[in-house]
Every structure is written in C-alpha cells, then in structure tokens.
Amino acid sequence: MAEIIIIDTKYPQETKTIQVAPEDKINQECLIGRDSRCCIVLNDKLASRTHGKIAFRNGRHFYCDLGSRNGSKINNKN
C-alpha cells in the first residue's frame, strides 16, 4: 500500500497522511484541492480549487499539477 504525505510548508502541523490501495484505484484519479468534491480536500487558501491529481496507471502512482497558481512540489522539488 502506498502512502501519500501532504505537508503544508507554512503550517507543518497540518500534515496529512493518506493510505492509497492501488488495487482499489486501478485506472482511477484522485483530485486534490480546496473544492469539496475533491477526494483530498486542502483547507488552504494557497491551494487551488482543483490543485492537482494523483493517478494510478500500470502499477505506478503519478501526480499532475492542474495549472495551480502556486504550483506543487514532490519531495521538495518543483
């Protein structure tokens, strides 16, 4: 099972850890953002309504920024 850790660099105490079971999400996507319809909702005004998405394809997880205003970092890299 994969683990996704979302860290708000401004408020590190707001860190979220999410368990992802790939066998449950084959060829599905998970939206991340402020919008209540996202499967991972961020309570941060710097996050876009639909900030990014995580997809599971061919046995791997992929993250894609959806043109967010403030960008995204993975492993502290843009």
C-alpha positions in Angstrom: 0.0 0.0 0.0 1.3 3.4 -0.9 1.4 6.4 1.4 0.9 10.0 0.4 2.1 12.7 2.8 0.9 16.2 2.2 2.9 18.8 4.0 1.8 22.5 4.2 5.2 24.2 4.4 3.6 27.2 6.1 1.8 25.1 8.7 3.7 21.8 9.0 1.4 20.8 11.9 -1.3 20.5 9.3 0.5 17.5 7.6 -1.9 14.8 6.2 -1.0 11.2 5.6 -3.2 9.2 3.2 -3.1 5.5 2.6 -3.7 4.5 -1.1 -4.5 1.0 -2.0 -3.6 0.7 -5.7 -5.7 -2.4 -6.2 -8.8 -0.3 -5.4 -7.9 2.6 -7.7 -6.7 0.9 -10.9 -7.0 3.5 -13.7 -8.7 6.0 -11.5 -7.8 9.5 -10.5 -8.0 11.4 -7.2 -8.4 15.2 -7.4 -6.6 17.3 -4.7 -7.7 20.9 -3.9 -10.0 23.2 -1.9 -13.2 22.1 -3.7 -15.4 19.8 -1.5 -15.7 17.4 -4.5 -12.0 16.6 -4.4 -11.2 13.2 -2.8 -8.3 15.0 -0.9 -9.6 18.4 0.4 -7.0 21.0 1.3 -8.0 23.7 3.7 -5.5 26.3 2.5 -6.2 29.5 0.6 -2.9 29.0 -1.4 -4.3 25.7 -2.8 -6.4 26.0 -6.0 -9.9 24.6 -6.1 -8.6 21.7 -8.2 -4.8 21.9 -7.5 -3.6 18.6 -8.8 -4.5 14.9 -9.3 -3.0 11.5 -8.4 -3.5 8.7 -10.9 -2.7 5.0 -10.7 -1.5 3.6 -14.1 0.4 0.5 -14.9 1.2 -0.3 -11.3 2.6 3.2 -10.5 1.2 6.4 -8.9 1.6 9.7 -10.9 1.0 13.3 -9.7 0.0 16.0 -12.1 -0.4 19.7 -11.2 -3.5 21.0 -12.9 -2.2 24.5 -13.5 -2.4 25.7 -9.9 -1.5 29.3 -9.2 1.1 28.4 -6.6 2.5 25.2 -8.0 3.3 21.9 -6.4 6.4 20.2 -5.0 7.1 16.5 -4.8 10.0 15.5 -2.5 10.7 19.2 -2.1 11.2 19.7 -5.8 9.1 21.7 -8.3 
